[in-house]
């Protein structure tokens, strides 16, 4: 049975790179972050309804991609990201997102540490709030009782730390 692993955490913590690298290492597939392309292609600023659309499509992409996965499916983001984003920006979150977080848990969450340097891009909004958001993600994972580990380190060390966590969590003795 394929194990779903969510790569989560604040902005600019290497989630996308980590998802790609882990999929390559474990010879499987990953689900890209739907929000990135969606927002890049919007002819207007995003609104709260867009967050629900993003969440729906992120889950849909996961369901489509898992059929091609072997052993693991790596997901570059999860619905906790959309929950925190919506609560921070709009002070509320659509009930569907909250329901789906509980209905669609992952086997493991990799919470990306804020030890990487901030990298600007047009979609990143909070360079000075990474500690605040990191703690919020951690509290959310603990609130739901979801299994998680913090991934830290720069460059090759970060990917090796993530591989070690996954192998340890799922009992791979080749670690």
CORVEN-V542284 format. One line per field, one symbol per residue. ss: DSSP state (h for helix, s for strand, l for the rest). Layout:
# CORVEN-V542284
ss: ???
This chain:
# CORVEN-V542284
ss: llssssssllllllhhhhhhhhhhhlllsssllhhhhhhhlllllllhhhhhhhhhhhhhhhhhhhhhlllsssssllhhhhhhhhhhhhllllhhhhhhhhhllllssssslllllllllllllllllhhhhhhhhhhhhhhhlllssssllllhhhhhhhhhhhhhhllllll
